[in-house]
Amino acid sequence: MDYLFQNATVLTMCDERPVLQNGFVGVTGGKIVFVGEAAPQEPATRTLNCEGKFLLPGLVNAHAHTAMCVMRGYADDYTLQTWLYEKVFPVEARLDEQAIVAGAQLGFAEMLRTGTTSASDMYFREPAVAALALECGMRVSLSNAVLALDPASYDPEKDRAIAETRALIRDFHGAGNGRIRADAAIHAEYTSNSPVWRYVTDLALAHGLVMHVHVSETKREHEECLARRGVTPTRALYDAGVFEARVLAAHGVWLTEEDMELFAQSHASVAHCPVSNLKLGSGIARVAEMKRLGVNVALGTDGCCSNNTHNLFEEIKLAALLQKGVSGDPTCLSAYDALKMATVGGAKAQGRENEIGKIQEGFDADLILIDTNTPTLRPVYDPISTTVYSASGEDVCLTMVQGKILYENGQFTTIDVEKAIYEVEQYAVPLVRGCATKD
């Protein structure tokens, strides 16, 4: 046995046994091979005494634009349309591969530091980001979203997004013992059209890829689609066959009940991004209703330009509190439900429900430790409530992906954080500001 976590409060996220007190979890060859209340017979190369600590599955960030951390704080307090078209798109036109890889490296470090072990990342230059993730140990599902703002001139064979998707499939899909995956992606209903959706859907179906797409993020987006097409964005995408693939839809703030039923029938997932949605004034997704109707809901941070952190613990707490606040019912979304969205729900959204999201024998050893030996987390009456309502990413003291420790007690084992910060600030930031000088 490679590692043995002993005397841990184990949050298994298995409904039949959600919490295991003073538990033991063994890891061999990147897999969880033992979960129990008594020590296994097999000795371990390293034993970690977890007294006073919670052991959880690694968190899943189901919607991120990771490299956008180079724009952290650059464009705050704008509406989505102004933010996107006047601030973000002009900056992104200036970003090159070096800047994006620098941003992704810093973003992955932040995720690992705060307990996220798997991310569904939608951005560009993704083959280079895949190589980075493979090197640093992060688990990722990567996509470059297709935009076709001028349908008359759009040629998929000349689209960089399609070319990158094909390169991801060819060179990285399934790499790292399955850590790296390619996703297909459509940016949104309002930035493309049905022939493009069919093309990307066929690509997803041919290779068994998840389909990542923004859906009904704002009221304006939703209502303009109704005016233009006579149906909601969900219905338009559904009628075009997009939901034949395994859909992961970001936001879903303005989904109708009929939309939610289409999601449930299609076994599609919604990545709820409460911090970003509030910051951009987009609204509050009706998550409790989605779950009641059988929709799988995961959590995402979105990009750091519309959130400012990749700290998924913020999303977990806020997701629970918002549903209670808007409904007036404090029971409508429990702490356990909120934590499941960041673990089990995220794994399902990524198509990894049989790999990660639970502490269960046979699953990959994507694990995090929370140190409760701090004034902010004591006393502990209910470990799950403490995790959701009191803990933060700063309380994570160890992060493991596929049985490899990537972060422990302030130290990263695969990422040079000082170098990552330097590269972002010295190379990417001047590009963001538009004042870079190139040789």
GIFEN-V629291 format. One line per field, one symbol per residue. ss: DSSP state (@ for helix, = for strand, . for the rest). psi: psi as a letter, one per 20 degrees, with the letter a starting at -180 (. if undefined). burial: + if it has 16 or more other C-alpha atoms within 10 Angstrom, else -. A space follows every 10 residues. Layout:
BEGIN
ss: ???
psi: ???
burial: ???
END
This chain:
BEGIN
ss: ..======== =...@@@.== ========.. ======.... .....====. ..=====.== ====.@@@@@ @........@ @@@@@@@@@@ @@....@@@@ @@@@@@@@@@ @@@..===== ==...@@@@@ @@@@@@..== ===..=.... @@@..@@@.@ @@@@@@@@@@ @........= ==.=====@@ @..@@@@@@@ @@@@@@@..= =====...@@ @@@@@@@@@. ..@@@@@@@. .@@@.===== =.....@@@@ @@@@@@..== ==.@@@@@@. ......@@@@ @@...====. .......... .@@@@@@@@@ @@@@@@@... ....@@@@@@ @..@@@@@@. .......... ...=..==== =...@@@... ..@@@@@@@. ..@@@===== =..=====.. ==....@@@@ @@@@@@@@@@ @@@......
psi: pgqopqkqoo nhjphimhpo qlrppqppkj qoiporiqqr hpqqhppook pjqpprqqqo oioqmgiiii jojhmqlqrg gggghhgggh ghhipagghg hgghghghgg ghhjjpippo pobrkhhhhg hghhgijqpq oqqoppqmhn hhjpohijph ggghghhggg hiojrlkihp qpqqppgrgi jarhhggggh ghgghhjlqq opqpplhrgg gghhgghhij rrgghghghi jhjhropopp fkhkprhggh hhgghikrqp opmhgghghj khaoqmghgg hhjjpppaqq iaqiijgirk nihghgghgg hghgghhjoi ihorgggghh hieggggghi kkijgriqnp piqqmoqqpp ojmqhijqro gohgggggih qrhiipippp pljpohppli pqiipngggg gghghhgggh ggikjqpq.
burial: ++++++++++ +++-----++ -+++++++-+ ++++++--++ ---+-----+ ++++++++++ ++++++++++ ++-+-+---+ --+---++-- ++--+---++ ++++++++++ ++++++++++ ++++++++++ ++++-+++++ ++++++++-- ---------- ++-+++-++- -++-++--++ ++++++++++ -+++-++--+ +++++---++ ++++++++-- +++-+----- ++++++++-+ -+++++++++ ++++++--++ ++++-+++++ +++++++-++ -+++++++-+ +-++++++++ ++++++++++ ++++++++++ ++++------ -+++++++++ ++++++++++ +++-++++++ +-++++++++ ++----+--- --++++++++ +++-++++++ ++++++++-- -+--+-+--+ +-+++-++++ ++-------
END
